[in-house]
Each structure stands twice: as structure tokens, then as C-alpha cells.
């Protein structure tokens, strides 16, 4: 019997392999036919008009249906076959002679998430549902199907559920044309028009134009492009590598697909200088290691130790005419920081042009102490010139490019850190509490490192960064040449647990303003860490519930968090990225879940210690957790991983001993607020001395069932006083009976 099962599985695998190979061959045939059709039309146009149209002949005049076929097939095949499909596509679209404008259009449609030049659509699923309703005059039922695409109860039997583009496709398919006429360039232009639309009416007109010229299948994929989530399992690095072997490196240095396409017109071009001023360079990142791992890494090496500041990582590019500021995610924050820091940078940095890397923090002007992260935007946008309390300070720790007053240009990224630091010291005239070079100490032993760390903690800093003196600046790499060490490693305070919000709990006390939105009742959050991360299809990731957090927020911070996540909650149904075999008790089961990890945010969570737990699939949780700060500047996939957790657990003996020492010295006391808001299920587990009697009742806070909280009882009609004064007990019956 077992042998028969194995044979059946082998036959199924062979059938799947044949089907996928057929998909590749079919696509190769289709793209060839489409190209021949396009060339024929171009020739006819040229003959009829008797003009040279060669400037518009090329891949972008091919029908968008080619990309639609590619996307369809990529979503159906696996592994090696995906690469084969991609090869077929790129052999046509990226073959010589390359026209940068054409290749750029193809690139930004295939990897829309990496396209930072088009602008922001400002459209999510609900907004798009409204636009399609307006454009087609759809019924309320059709609109609610799209707006509530995740709810199976809103969809007809057999209709798709959970995938917004698929639901829209199912709703509008009878309204769309059946033949494909729109070209790739026309789709690109319509998307540009959608970004430029000033209001809902203009957006509606673009959707109307889209419906006139697209099939329902094409609209499905255009919606995915708008949402920047194709769900085809394609990594952007793979596409760039096929475009040119140096393209990934160049993209990391410019954050621009347009620049990549302009640079590699010639497929034999050799990249000599990856740097382009005013194109954000992906920052080099520091690896996170335990003290014992750090001890091994630094052995026998000369190191530089810098203070790790609690601010915003900012890259500054400037020339005599222009200055721009970029975040770690390549977002342009010039509007935010130019007014307060633009003149300061020019005054302090003795150079004609430069690219600087550093941290912008908020400082107390009177004491010079840096203030907890979160005030940057408030201080930057403040118009009060007489505000003497807080100011911005740019703490610079690296230089990536320099052009001297004499016109000499130097790309310093390939130079060792020691050279770059020396250069910073020579060209920067510090302006106290406004622009300073980050102070650093040279060390050669682990003991010296611990001394530097202790001093940073005493100064109430976040920790230290340890850098090897010979390290080059490697864009978009988390290299062990740079390592960060934060307070949790030595003080046993896990203030560097970067955890992702995956669930929410409604509070029993009111924290809300006058509102009818039930999500304003969320006061606690379920936090998770990653077992598996899939950047291309985030819902295919595996994220393990780890801890419940409900303290550490101000009212304003909690309001900001609610607003950020408001449109991304789902009820009851556990999303696929959370292990389906996790069945928590009533107190630990979230009332709502985040629909897609990519829509969530990271909390930096601080706690007293890591403890064993049967509540969560990690087998561990945090004791006395609190949100230290929200990390809106981090991407969802930068959360803590199970590997990170293992490293912290393996080092627990070291931190445990130190915690005992701190307890004796009275340095590990909880505040009253922390005790009051401690995670309730964990406290009950500790207090419970005896098992509960089977079928018995026990003391517990009486609350309304979650699904009935927030209802207005004024509209409920009382039918009878039958149960006044009664108590209800649920009795465990014999196995022969149903409850």
C-alpha cells in the first residue's frame, strides 16, 4: 500500500513537471506571435504614413497581454520553471539594442515595489473598490463584495475570496472587453495618470479609461501592480541580475530603476563607478550578535566603537546648489530636515559636494542630552523660532563621497573605515548640538569593548556599534564587519526585540475618543517573530506568536498605531502566515488579526527577561513586556527571527547571572504602571496554586463577551425578567452527550 502511495506521488510530480514545462513552451510561443504581430503593425503604420516610426518600435508597443501571460504563468509554476519563464521574457525585452525608456517601463511593471520614481497612488483595496463602483455604476452588493473581499460570507458560492484583484476580476468580468488591445506603454501611461490624479473624480476617469481598453484578466494584474504586490515569487535581484551582472550593485547604490536602465544600455558595459549623487544609496547595516558571538568575531582585530543613537538614520547629499536628505528606505525627507539642518550642513562641512551618513536625533538644548526617538518630525516641522527646549542634531559617522573645493572627486566607499573617519575629522567643523561627528574609541580586546558599552549605558544611550577598521562601505549588506550591541545583551533587558504586530485585543477599559470604529478599542497587541520570511509574497511567510504587549504607549502613540493599522484588521479567521495549529486560550486569543504582514508595523519591545511558556509556539515569551518605541522606519521583514531568539536564549546564563546581581543592587525594580499592566494570563499562571476543579467555577473578572462589546443596548427590547437574579453554570456532561 505504501509503495502504491509513493508511485502515485511520483506520477503526480511527473504530471506537474510536464504541465509546468508546457507553460514555459506556451509562453515562448505566445511572445513570439505577439512580437511578430507588433512588427507587422509597425511596418503597416510606417508604409501608410510614409514616415520613420523606429523611435517608437520596440517592446513597449507590444500588447500588455504578453506581460499578463507572463504573470499568469509565473503564478502557476515553481522553482526552476520560474527562471525559465523569466529567461524567455528577458531575452526579448532586454535584448540589444536597448532603449532606456523602454526597458525602464518593462522593469517598473515587473517589479513595481522597487519603483520609486512614479510616485504614490494613495490607493488601497477599499479605495479601489469605490473607484470601480463609481466607474461602472455597480450595485451595493457588488461594491460590498469588493470592499469586504476577505469575508467569505460576502461572496457567492464558488467565487474567490481573500484576494482583492481576484474578487474584482470576478465582479467586473462581464463589463470588460474580451479582446486585448492595450499596449505596455499605454498601461504605463495610465498608471502615470492615476498617480497625477488630484481627486476621486480624476481617479475615476482613469479607471473608466482602463475598463474601456483592458480585459478583465489584464485589469487583475494592473491592480496587483497598483498595490505593488504581484504574488509571482520573483525577487527583484534576479531580474536585475539578468539585465546585467552589475545591475544589483548599481541599484543598491542609486535606489533607482531608471538609473539602472540608463547605465546598462550596452550589455557589455563594465561598471566603474556605482555612485550617483542625489540617488539614495542603500545603507550598510550592522549585524546583531550575542556577547559571546561578538567575542569570537573581534578576536585579534582592531576595532572602532561608536555610540548607537536613538534617532533616524539619514543620508545627506549636497552640492553648492542643492541639498537632499534620504531615509534608510530611500525616501526623500528633504521637506522635513532641510529648513532646520540645510544651512548647518553647508556651514560645517568643508567641501564642495559630499554624501554623508549619520543619525538625526533630538537633543535637549540646555543639557545636550538626546531625547527618546519620536520627536524628530515634531521638532523638524516646528515654526517656533523661540523654542529653546529641543533641537535637531545630525550625528555623522561616515562619508561615501567627497568633492573638494579644488574639484578633486573621491568615492570613499571602497576605502577602509579608518580612512573615511580620518577624512570626516578633517572636513567637518563641529557645531555643538547641531552637527557633530560621532565620537569613537579604538579598542583591541573584548574587555575594552565591555568598558565602552558600560559607559554608553551609563550615558543612557541605546548601545554601541562595533566596526572593523578595515571595513569598506557595502550598500544594502548586514555585514559582520559592523556589529551592534544593545542593552538587552548585558542588562537582560530585551529592548532590541523588533517584533511585528500580528493581532489585536479589545480592552476592557475605555481608551477611545468619541468614535464608532471598534478598532479604537484595541489596547493590546499580539507580537510575532519570523520563522520564514517571503518578501515577495508576505502572506506565505511563517510568523510565530511570541508575546502580548499592552504597555509603553502614550495616548498619542496608541492613536497613531490604531490609525496606521485601521484598514488591515480581520476578525475571527486566523491568517495563513500564523501557524494554524496554534490554539490559544480565551485570554491569549486575539480579537482581530493583521491581514498581511506587509501592512503591519514593528515594535521595539523591552522586557525583564525571556521565560519558558506553553502559550506560544516559540516555547518562550517575554516577562513584563512593554513597547519601547514603534519603528515606522523599518520594513516588516526586519522583525526578529527564531534564529535571533535562539541566540538570545543560548546566552541566557550570562544575562541571568547579571540579573541576579542587578536584583541585589535594586536596579531591576518595576514601576507601579508596569505591575498594573503586566500580561494578565502570565500572572494568573503564576498565581494558580491548585488545578481548577472539573466543572467548577472560579473567580474571574466579569466582562461582556468580545463580540457584543461596543453594542448600543438602547436599541435592545427587553422581552422578560425570567433570568433576573440567576447565575449560569456550564456543566461538563458525560461523553455520550453533546454540550
N, C-alpha and C positions, 0 to 999 in steps of 0.2 A: 504493500500500500504506500509506504514511504517512498519507494522507488518510483511509483507511478506519479506521486506528487512532484518529485524532483523533475521528472520528464515533462510534466505539464508546465512547470515553471520555465524550463529551458525552452520549450516550444513558444511560450508567451514572450520570452525575451527575444527570441529569434524573430517572431512576428513584429514586435515593437521595433527592432533594428531595421527590418525591411520597410516598415511604414515610415520611419524617420529618414531612411535613405531615399525613399520615394519623394518625401517632402523637399529634400535638397535638389534632386533632379528636376522636379516640377518647377521649383523656383528658378533654377538656371534657365529652363526653357521659357518661362514666362518673362523673365527680364530680357532675354534675347529678343523675344517677339515685341515687347514694348519699345525696345531701343530701335528696332527696325521700323516700327510704326512711326516713331518720333522722327527718325531720319527722313522717312518718306514725306511726312507732313512738312518738315522744314524745307525739303527740296521743292515741293509744290509751291510753298509760300514764296520761296526765292524766285522760282520761274515766273509766277504770276505777277509779282511786284517788280521783277527785274532789278532787285536790289540785293546787296550782300547782307544777309542776316546772320553771318557767322558769329557775331558778338553775342547772340542770344541762343545759339545752338549749343546744346550740352546737356548734362544730366538733369539740370533743374527744369528743362522743358519736357522731361518725361512725366507721365501721369503719376500722381500721388499713389495710385493703386499699386505701383511697384513697391513702395515702402509699406503699404498696407499688407501686401502679400508677405513681405519680409517679416513684419511684426507678427502676423498671424502664425507663421511657421516657426519663428523663434520661440513663441509661447508654447509650442507643442512638442519641441524636440529637447534632447538632453545633451549635456557634455560636449563630446567631440562634434556632434552634428551641428551644434550652435556655431562652433568655429568654422565648420564647412560652409554654412549659410552666410556667415559674415565674410568669409573669403570671396564667395560669389558676388556679394554686394559690392565690396570694396574694389574688386578687380574691375568693375565697371565705373563706379563713381569716382574713384581716386586714381584712375589711370591717366598718364600724360596725354595731351598737355593739360595741366591743371590750371583752372581759373579760380583764384582765391575766393571770389564772391560766391561761386558755385559750390565749391567744397565746403565752405563755411555754412551755407544753407543746409546741406545734407547733414553735416556734423551736428548742428544745433537741433535738428529734428530727431536724430537718432539718440543723442544723449542730452536731452533738454535740461536735466538737472544741473549740468555743468555750464549752461549758457547764462552768463551774467550780463550780456550786452543788450538783450532785447528789452529788459525792464520787467516790471511786476504786473501780472494780470489782475491781482487783487480779487481773484475768483476761487472760491472753494465749491464743494459739491452743492451746497444749498443755494448759493448764488447762481450757479449754472442751471440748476433745476428751475429757478424763477425765470431765467432768460429763455430757456426752451419753452416754458409755458407761455410767456409773452409772445415769442416769435411764432408759435404755432397755434395760439389760442386754445391750449389744451384744457381739458376738464380738470376739476378739482381732484378727482380720483387719480388721474394720470400724474398730476403735479405731486400729490402725496406719495405716490409710488416712488418717484424720483427723490423727493426730499427725505423720505424715510426708507432709503434703499437697503438699509441693513435689517429692517424688520420683515421677517418672513410673512407675518400676518397682513402686511400691506400689499403683498404680491399675489397675483393669480397663481393657481395651481400649475406647476411646471415651469414658471417663469424664473429667471435668475434673481438671486438675492445676494446682497453683501458686496457686490462690485458695481460701483456707481456707473461707469461707462457702459457696462453690460445692461444694466437696468434701463438707462436712457435709450440704448440701442433697441431694446425690446419695446419701449413705449413709442418711439418715433419712426420705426422701420417702415410703416405704411405711408408715411408722409414724405419720404425721401425718394429721389430718383433711383432708377435701377442700374443705369449705365454710368461708367466712370468717365468724367471729362476734365476734372480739375488737375492742374499740374503741380509739381512740387513747389515751384516758385510762387504760384498763386496761393497755395496754402501758407507759405511763409509770409506773404504779404497780408493775408487775412489775420494771421497771428499778430503781426505788427499793428494792424488797425485795431485789434482788440486791446492791446496794451495802451494805445494812444486814446482810446475812447474816454471821454470826460465824465460820462454819467451812464446810468442804466439804459437810457434811450439809445445812446450811441452804441453801447454794447449789444443791445437787442438787434440793431440793424446789422451788425457784423454777423450775429448768429443767423439772421434771416438770409444773408448772402451765403453763408456756409451751407445752409439747408438747401438752397437753390441749386448748388453745383456739386454737392457731395452725396455719395451713397451713405446708407446707414452704417455700413462697415467702416467706411473712411472716417465718419464722424466719431465713431467709437475710439479710434486711435488718435484723432485730433484732440479729443477730450483728455486722453491719457497724457498727451504732450502738454496740454494746458496745465494739468495737475502735476506735471513733471515726475510721473511715475508710470513707466511703460510696462513694468511687470514682465520683462522678457529675459531677465537674468543676464544682462550684458553689462560688464564692467567697463567703465569709460577708458581705463588704462589699456584694455585690449584693443579697442577701436583706434586709439591714438598710436599704439604700437604698430598696427597695420598701416596706418597712414605714413608714419616714418619712425624709425627706431629711436630718434631723439625727441619725438613729439611729447612723450610723457614728461620728460625732464623740462622741456620748454614750457609746457602748460603749468607745471608746478612753480615755475619762475615768473609767470605772467598772469596766471588765472584767467586767460583769455583764449577761447577757441578761435576767434578772429585772427589774433596774432599768430597762432599756430598755423592756420591755413595760409597766411601771408608769408610766413617764414619758409615753408616747405613746398613751394611751387615746384621746385626741382627735386625729384625723388632721390637724387644722388647728392643733394646738398649736405654738407657737413656742418654741424652746429659748432660755432666758435665762441659765441657769447650769448648765454641764455638770458641775460639781464636786460630788461627794458624799463626805464624809469616811468612812473605813473601806472605801471601794471603791477598789482599786488603780488608779492612773492609768498608762496605758501610757507608759513613759518616752520622753523625747526623746533621740534618738541622734545621734552625731557621724559625719559622712561621712569616708571615708578617701580622702585625696588625696596625690599626689606633691608634693615641694617646689615644682616649677615650677607646678603647678596651684594650690597654696596661694598662691604669689606673686601670681598673677593675681586670685585671689578676694579677697585682703585689700587690694589696692591702693586707697589713698585712704580707708580705713575705720579707725575707732577700734576697737581690739580689746582683749579681755581674755584673758590667757594663764594657764591653771591647770595644775597638775601632774596628770598622769594616774597614778592609783594602781593598784597591782596587788592589787585586793581584790574585794569583791562589791557590786554596785550594789543599794542598798537604799533603799526609800521608807518613811518613818516617819509614821504618822498618830497623833495623840493628842488626847485631851480630858482633863478633870480625872479622869474615872473609868476610861478605857480607853486603852491604847496598843497599836499593832499595827505589825509590820514586814512589808513585802512585797518580793519579789524583782523583777527586771526582767521576769520572765514571769508576774507577778501571783500567785505562790504565797505563801501566808501562812507566814512564818518567825518568827512571834511566839514560838513554842515554843523557838526556837533562841536568839534575841537578847534577849528581854525580861528575863530574870534578870540578865544582865550589863550591859545598857545602859538598861533602862527608867527606873530612878531617875536615872541620869546625864542622860538627855534632859530629864526634868522639872526637874531642878536647874539645868541650863544654859540652857534656852530660856525666856526671859521672856515667856510668852504663855499664854493660857487653852487655846487649841487651835491646832494647826498641822499642815501637811503638808510634810515636808522631803524633799529628795532628796540622796543622797550615796553614799559608798562606805565600807563597813565593812572595815577592814584589821586585820591582826595586827601589833602593834608589840613590839619588844624593850623591856621596861620600863626597862632600865638605860641603853640608848643612845638610845631613841626612834626607832630605825630601823624601817621597816616590813619585815615578813618576807614571803617569797615566798608567793603565793596557794596555798591548800591546807590551811592550818591553822585556818581560821575555825571550822569545825564542832568540831574537837578542843578548841580554846580555849573556845568558847562553852559546850560541854557539860561542861567540866572542873569537878569539885566540890572541887578542891584550893584552899582559900582562902589557903593559904600559898605558892601558886605565884607566885614573883617574876620568872619569866623572861619570860613573854609575856602580853599583854593585848589586848583589843579596843579599837579606836578608831574612832569614827564621824566621818568627814571629810565635812562638809556643804558642798555647793556651790550649792544652790538651795532656794527656798521657793515652794510652789504655793498655799498658803492660810494665812491668819492670822486668829485671833480674839483681840483684845486683852483684857486684864483688865477694860477698861471696856465690853466687849461689842461693839466695832466689828469687823465681819467684812470681810475683803478677799480676793477671788480674785485672786491676783497673776500668774496665768499669762499674762494679756494685757498685763501691764506689761513695759517693756523690762528687759533684764538688769541694766542699771546701777541701776535702782530696786530690783530684787529683791536684788542684792548689798548695797546700802546698808541695806536692811531687815534682812538677816541680821546685819550688823555691829552693828546697834542692839539686837537682841533676844537675841543669844547671848553668854553669858559663857563663854569657853572654859575647859575643864578639860584641861590638858595631857595628851596621850597617851590621852585617853578620849573627848573630844568637842571638835572644832575646826572652824572654818570654813576651807575650803581656801584657801590663800594664792594670790593672783592679782596679776599685773602688767599695767598698761595700756601698750600699745605702739601705734605708728603706722607702723612700717616693717618690711620683711622682715628687715633686718639685726638689729633689736631682737628679732624673733621667734627668729632663729637663736641669739642670745645666751641667751635664755631656755631654748631647747631644750638647748643645751650644758650649762647649769647643772643642768637636770633629769637629764641622762645622767650627769653627774659625781656627782650625789647617788644614783646607782643607781636612779633612778625609771624607769618604763616609757616615759615620753614626756610630751607636753603636749596639752592641749585648747585650741584657739583659738576664741573665741566673739566674735561681733559684739555690741557694747554695746547695740544697738537690738533684739536678737533677743527675740522672745516665746517662751514655752514651748509647743511644739507636740507634743502627745502622739502617740506612735507614728510620728513622722516622723524620717527621717535627713536632716536639712536641711544645706545648705552654710553655714547661719548658724553651725553648730558643725562644726569640723573637727578630726580627731585627727592627730597627727604622732608616730610612734613611732620607736624606734631604728633600724629597718631602713632607713629612708629616707636617713639620713645616714651611718650607720656600715656600711652594706652588710651588715647582719645581718638576715635576713628573719624577725625574731621576731614578725611580725604576719601570718604566713601561716596563716590559720584554715582548716585543711584537714579534710576528712571522711574517717573510716576507711571504706574500701570493700572491703578484703581483708586476709587474714592469712597469715603464713608460719610454718610449724613450724620451731623452732630445732634446730640440730644438737647443741647442748649442753643439758643438763637444767636448767631453771629451775623445775621444778614441785615441789610437795609431793606427799605420797602420795595419788595420785588416779588414777582410771581414765578421767577425762574427757580425751579427746585435745586438746580446745581449750585445756587448760592448757599445751600445748606451744607455743602461739603466742608468739613473741618479737618478731616484726617485723610492721609493718602497711603495707599499701598505702594511700596517701593520695590523695584526689582533689579536684578543684575543679570548679565548676559551669559548664557551657556553657549549660544551660537548667534552670530550676527550676520545678517544678509542685508547689505546696504541697498542693493538693487530692488529687493522685494522684502521690505522690513517685516511684513506680516509672516514671512517664512522664518524669521528669527525665533530663537527659543529664549525666553526671558523668565527667570525663576523668581517668584515672590520671595522677599527676604525680610522685610520689616515694615511695620506700620508706624507712620510718623504724623504727629499732630501738634507739635510744639516748635517754637523757634521763629514763628512768623509774627510780624506786626499786622495790624488790621489792613494797612495799605498793601503789604506784600501778599496777604491772603487774597485780597480783592484782585490784584494783578494776576495771580496764579489762576483764579477762577475764570477770569476773562480770557486768559490765554488758552485754557483748555475747554472752554464752554461748549464749543461745537464738535468736540471729539469724544464725548462720553457715549457709551452704550449701556443699556440695562440688561441685567439677568444673564444674557448669553456671554459665556466666557470666550474671549477671542482665542484664535488658534495659536498665537505665539506664546500663550501661557499653557504649561502642561495640563492636559485635560484630566489627568488622574489626580490633580491637586483638589482635594475636597475638604476645605477648612471648616471649622466650626462656625456657628452663627456669628460670634463676635469678631471673627477674623475674615469673614466673607465680605468682600466689598459690595456696596450697593450699586456701583457703576464701575465700568472698565473703560480704559482708553482704547479706541477702536484700532489705532495703528501706531506702533512705537514711534514712527517718524513724526507724528503730530504731538508728541509729548515733550516734556522738559526734564532737565536733570536737576536734582537737589544735591548739594554737598551736605552730607549728613554727619553729625558729630554724635558720639555716644561714649558711655563709660567703658564698655568692653564688649567683646564678642562672646556670646554664650551659646551652648547647645540648645536646640529647640526641635520639637516634633511638629511644630505648627507649620513650618515652611519647608519646601522641597530641598532647600540648601542644607538642611540639618543644623543650621546655625541662624542666629539672629543677633540684633544689637540690643544691649541693655541701656535703658534711659536714652533713647534716640531723640534727636532734635535737629531741625533743619538749620544748618549754619548759614547757608545762603542759597539762593536759586541761581543756576548757571545758564542764563539765557544765551550766553556766548558760546556754549558748547553744543555740538551736534548730538542727536540722540544716541548714536552708536559709540560715543566716547564714554559710555557708562562703565562702571566697574564690571569685571568678568569673574567667572568662577575660578579662573586661574589666579586672579588678584586676591580673591578671598582665601584660596589655599595658601598663598604666600604669607598672608597676614596670620592665618591660623598656625602655620608652621613656626612662626616667630613668636607665638603667644607666650611661651615660657619666659622669654626675655621681658616682654611687656608686663607679664603677670607679676614677676618679682619686683619690678619698678613700681607697679601699682600698690603693692603692699607697703613699700617704702613711703609712697605718697600718702597712703591712708594714715600711717603713723604720724606723719607730719601735718595732717589735717588739710592736705591740698586737694582732696578729691570729694569735697562736700557738694551735695546737691542743693540747689535753691528750692525754696518752697514751691515755686511755679513748676519746676521740673518734677517734684514729687507728686504734685496735684495732677499733672497731665501725663504721668507715666502710662505706658501702654497697658490698658486695663486687663486684657487676657493674661498677660505675663504675670501681673501682680496676683491675680486670682490663682494662677497655677502654683505660685509660691505659698500662698496662704492656706491652700487646701490641705488640711491635715489628714482627713479621712475620706475614703471614697463615698460618693453620694449613694444613699440607699436606693435600690432599684424601685422605681415607681414613686419615689418620694419627692417632696417639694423642697426647695431651698430658697434662702433669702437672696433676692436679686432686685436691682433697680427696676421698677415697673415703667415701661415706656410703650408708646403706641407702635404697632408693627410698622416696619420701614415703609411698606408700600402704601400705608394710609397716613403717613406723616405729611403735613403740609396741606391736607384737605380742609376745606372750609365747612365746618359742621353746621353752619347756619342754614344750609340748604337741605339738611337731612331731616326727614319727618319721623318723629318717634311713633312707633306703632303700639307699644305696650310697655308696661312696667314689670313684665313677667320675671326678669332676671335681676331686679333690684336687690342688692344685698347678698347676691350669690357669688361664690368662688367656683372656678372651673379647674378640674384636675384631669390630666391625660393619663390614663392607666395603661401600663404595658399588659396587653392581653396574651392569651395562650397563642402558640404558633398556628393553631388551626383556624384562628380568627383573624380577619383583617382589622386594622385600626380604624 
